Amino acid sequence: MSQTIAEKILAAKAGLDRVTPGQIVDAYPDLVMSHTATWRSVSVMKKIGAKHLYDPNRLAIVLDHISPAKTEKYASDQQTSRNFAREYGIEKFYDVDAGIAHLVLMENGHVKPGDLIVGTDSHCTIYGALGALGSGIGYTEVASVWVTGKLWMKVPTTIKLILNGRFAPGVSAKDLMLHLIGTLGADGCGYKSVEFDGSALPEMSISERMTMANLAMEMGSKCVFIPPDEKTREWLLPRLKDPASYRPVVADQNAVYEQSIEIDLSKLTPMIACPHQVENTKPIAEVMGTRIDQAFLGSCANGKYEDLVVAANILAGRKIDPRVRLIVTPGSKQIMLEAMRSGVLATLIESGALVTNPGCGACAGDGGTMADGEVSLSTANRNFVGRMGSNKSSIYLSSPATLAASALKGVIADPREFF
Amino acid sequence: MNMVEKILARKSGQQSVTPGDVVLADIDLMLMHDLSANFVMKVFENEMEGASIADPSKLVFAFDHNFAPATRDAAEALAAVRRFAKKHKVKNLFDSGCGSIHHVVMEAGLVTPGMIVIGCDSHSPIYGAIGAFGTGVGNNSMAALGFTQNKGWFKVPETIKIHFHGTPMATVQPRDISQFLVGKLGEDGAIYKALEYAGPYIESLDVNDRALFPLQAIDVGGKCGFVNPDEKTLRHVRQLFGARASAPEFELLPNDPDCRYADIIDIDVSRIEPQVACPPTVGNVKPIDAVVGTPINVAEAGGSTGGRLSDIRALARCLANRRIHPDVRLQVVPASRDIYLAALKEGLFETLHLAGANIFPPSAGSNQAFNMGALAEDEVMISTQARNFPGRNGHPKARHFLASALTVAASALAGKITDPRTLEVQ
């Protein structure tokens, strides 16, 4: 019987020939990612008295939130994670300078098509940008997978999202995702696997795919896939330690989808997610002119090199509005280096941006925190109450282009005039 | 009279003053960073009802401890200062990411020779490097006398002259020399004194390096510190006004030839080794031999006493084509936006990045651990920062050593405190 990508991967990782939606399997993940919360899993492991890891090579640890430490407590938690990595010989350990776990793992070739990856972060769905099944789990479960090597999972049904047409200038993958989240709702894909398809897909860069797979989580998806293609191979091969391990997993022709939805990209406009839910999306025309105090360009959704370039192209030779604080947090060390070399970093700074060290930054409430009544526009993936400081502050989400245009004007602004 | 006496006399409307006189002087500039601005503002608003600010153009707020506030409370404090500045028409507000306060104020050309500058920051004597009288004041004095009257009262200090001569060893930096002096005099070695830094060694330094000396005047209890203003001072200050349409007028007030000193101390810099201020205080200064080999976790070039372009260049020279020790996190914090851009464009950041450094926004860096710089109980940091008191960087038992940029670089490479003289510099 024909299978979807999620079904194929879960079957393979559970040692079964085939699985069907609803079935519960014991799957063995290829990689268990834990970020700054690693110390919590370490203490769970201590609590249950476990001493041995199923396979230290399947662990990846990246200290990305609150990096570096602001308080003694964080410093000591990070030290706990560091010491654990050393004690157990975790080779895929990345310290506070590395950047956001998701981007770091993909850039360093730890993610490939067909992999099953779980981790202490809801946006693990991003690994589907490279054709891997990524899904978020809690830190207690992480400790359990560390020790037993396996995790029970219910096989999800799959929804297909078919993308045709081309984005109008100034419209991007972020706008597409905000449109989808707004249309389908925060639980529109609850516990479902999402497979993207369509004639627009081959054109989309890996960076755009990352944005899509990342944001799809905000519709409740269990996992997300952009089926691996030539672009995936091109991007990934130089990064893989063992290029022979690149084996794309794609859906069978007659695989069963719960639903198929077609989207014409050419019809989309810039979108904004308004406070305090990601699904509260509106076309930019409805929110243009909203005053902002801060603009944050960063996060695993939109802190990638391409995102910085989009913003820099708009900001080049211009100055941001004096009422706005523009904070740029490159997603990883490699992105920072690329931006240094290409002059993108200098362009951003000359326009008035503050560029921080790589990491999760303000998205995770680490820096860029807001006071009562302040308004932030952000390229991150969440805008819940209090996520970036005061409960009385508010967060709007947008694409990097909209963010740059808005930073120039001091209010939420349509980026299309810059294209 | 010497420079300090001349400034105090002129600003208090007198022909001359002598040490011990108490004068009420006009203040030219009042400096507060994000933390002190918030404190002073509260004093002004809560305890001085109905008072008004005499001249808002004399106030400067520079947000340097929070480059991007990490907590809601910090965000609220910054927002409150922004509101206060708007309400009282304080135009000189340098927001987060501008850099370390004194570097920002210097680069902006706000201070000219002959001025009196008070700051709610103990390192305010730095302006003695460009012919001004700078000193630190408390939050209450700032709000009560400064804000409302543009005045401050001062007892004219006695002056101690430190005469530096000789040529230092190649890897010994001005930071080592200024730190050596702190160790030699002790933290109460010059209480309420003016310190004049003089001699051929000081004269040979550029103004940015000279500034390290008055910057640390407070570490020996000094009221202020200065270098007798000369041609270099003049050139430096004029350069700051370079692009400006109308440069402010000013006059150098150099020492009279016959001025008197409470003491003259002679220091031969050729004999000074790299110096490290060891925990728990800035005065616990030792030649590097005493601490060589101490394992470190964090190394930082930054702060008001580091993070200058020269520090970043020194760091890059040492680290080019090398990798720092895997157990070390190296933090580079430029002291201002201009320095950040200059270092970026010179390729210094790329060099440092490839060596394993993490580049941070212009700010006070790990000073007081607002956005960064907290240590766990048994962690050790070595930095170019100005302070190493227990608890200032996370756990009270964490240890913080202060040293030159070269010593920080050598230590980051080796993973332990290392004498930079053992390092081959490219």
Interface residues (C-beta under 8 A of the other chain):
Chain A: P68 A69 K70 T71 E72 Y74 A75 S76 Q78 Q79 D95 V96 D97 R325 I327 K333 M336 L337 M340 R341 L345 A346 I349 E350 L354 V355 T356 N357 P358 G361 A362 D366 G367 G368 T369 M370 A371 D372 E374 G389 S390
Chain B: F67 A68 P69 A70 T71 R72 A74 A75 E76 L78 A79 A80 D95 S96 G97 V298 R329 Q331 R337 Y340 L341 L344 K345 F349 E350 H353 L354 G356 A357 N358 I359 F360 P361 A369 F370 N371 M372 G373 A374 L375 A376 E377 E379 G394 H395 A398
